[in-house]
Amino acid sequence: MTEPATATGEAPVIEVENVWKIFGKNASAALDAIRKEDLGKAEVLERFDAVVGVADVSLDVHKGEIFCVMGLSGSGKSTLVRHFNRLLEPTAGKIVIEGTDVMALEPRELRQFRNRKIGMVFQNFALMPHRSVLDNVAMPLEIRAINKNERMRLAANILKTVELEAWGNKYAHELSGGMQQRVGLARALAADPDVLLMDEPFSALDPLIRRQLQDEFIKLSDVMKKTTVFITHDLDEAVRIGDRIAIMRDGKVVQTGTSEDIVMHPADSYVAEFVAGISRLKVVRAHAVMRPVAEYVAEFGELPGDVVRVDESESLSKLIRLAIDKDAPIIVEDDGAEVGIITRRDILHTVIEGTEVS
């Protein structure tokens, strides 16, 4: 089963249920054997000459969310995202996007669905070298048969959004890698899709350019609020960008949650090893460190009069600075209500152990 809808009761934009992708002529027989005998990938390859790309994946993506899917090479993350717009056909499972069963679409319906509902940004930019930057961005609108003046106007507007308005008459080879990727993003956004699929869009770029584009994408996402599935092999990138993260291994999703959830509560040793190098300073928030006020009072007596107050979303790095400046407990508030308390010991425990104080 997929995860529940949001707290507001709004249905997820993307619902993925029990999706399998097995490559090979004997895919159906291999899937039957997996279900009956619980075969591993190596056994499936040996017995059926088939490769398990995605294994029984279920997840939801909510409206306006940046949902990062991450894992090492071969984990199945890029294979999974290519099912959302049926660049790949699943061996089994169901994918629903905004109430549309993607698997049930006929070829003509699928083409229209891709053009109107989904934008995709690839790792290799995929710009047409014989077209200008403006023409590249206008391509999805041209496919929709929008008249030339209107599509050029819309393309120019989106180029302005990604700060490339002066480069519309240039060609791809005249742009840097980072600029080309911004053109690719502009092209995906030009048709105003409801869903944005981004397959390792920044991984081919130099580290400094990659970080700059991450910052630009975060700002753009705050404005445009597109529902985004972002594929990456870089956990630091996923933590910076993602509202939630799904970690994949051997075609399976091994854990889904916020960056804080995953850092504080790794599901297994594989995830724990992944997050071991992640700094908790900007990931962990006050609500994950605090404990009940009553517990503090039971241990130490009444609260002192000079407590410090912070919002429950305050970062661990800020809590550390507060603890350095003042030896007083920190009261955590949510909309003005006291919801917990943090001491220096709690902060040190979180920094050293990476888990809340029990």
Secondary structure, DSSP 8 states (H G I E B T S, - for coil): ------TT----SEEEEEEEEEESTTHHHHHHHHHHH---HHHHHHHHS-EEEEEEEEEEE-TT-EEEEE-STTSSHHHHHHHHTTSS--SEEEEEETTEEGGG--HHHHHHHHHHHEEEE-TT----TTSBHHHHHHHHHHHTT--HHHHHHHHHHHHHHTT-GGGTTSBGGGS-HHHHHHHHHHHHHHT--SEEEEESTTTTS-HHHHHHHHHHHHHHHHHH--EEEEEES-HHHHHHH-SEEEEEETTEEEEEE-HHHHHHS-SSHHHHHHHTTS-STTT-BHHHH-B-HHHHHHHH-S--TT-EEEETT-BHHHHHHHHHH--S-EEEEETTEEEEEE-HHHHHHHHHHSS---
